[in-house]
């Protein structure tokens, strides 16, 4: 992919090449990486890794991970490989569809699986095919969750970021297969409804569900001017690469 631009993540600590006019990852990918409770030496898979932003943010925060990405669109997979090399973070990127994963992936199990599935069920697709494929659901959400759970070791963690109005679909797909479910609503401002949810679930667990207080990303009560007004917590996550503490490490 020749028509790209370099975007800075984690306050410029990572430089990620992304399509100039196609789909570009943003805060959702950074928060997905921040919510992963991985430890050095563990294996992590990102389904639909795009240009590699979430995996590389995670690899920057926790050196020594064994990172793998699966990406259906070959041009994005190539970008992810190039971005990993440019940022000095080992990331094995496989090109393939999660509905029919390549043999190398079928034979592998992971301690953690991350995913940021397409948010939108319908509507007019974006003119850029890369952007349309990343934002408009073609593979059902339930199949994304199923593919992630299949690739997890028993006791492994699945971490998903999704639109808040699709939480019911995430929960239905987890039913009977994962527990210790922890839900973090993400709202733009105090008093506003959550637009996103982060969901973490442990394969095979039977622990009760936990609903956390929302993460608020913007400090001002309303959007009154151009420029960044992130909360202290959001700044730490999005700019300094701090983890999101879901409190799940102690869940049996």
Secondary structure, 3 states (H helix, E strand, C coil): CCCEEEEEECCCCEEEEEECCCCCCCHHHHHHHHCCCCCCCCEEEEECCCCCHHHHHHHHHCCCCEEEEEECCHHHHHHHHHHHHHHCCCCEEEECECCECCHHHHCCCEEEEEECCCCECCCCCCCCHHHHHHHECCCCHHHHHHHHHHCEEEEEEEEEEEEHHHHHHHHHHHCCCEEEEEEEEEECCCCCCCCEEEEEEEECCCCCCEEEEEEECECCCCCCCCCCCECHHHHHHHCCCCCCCCCCCCCC
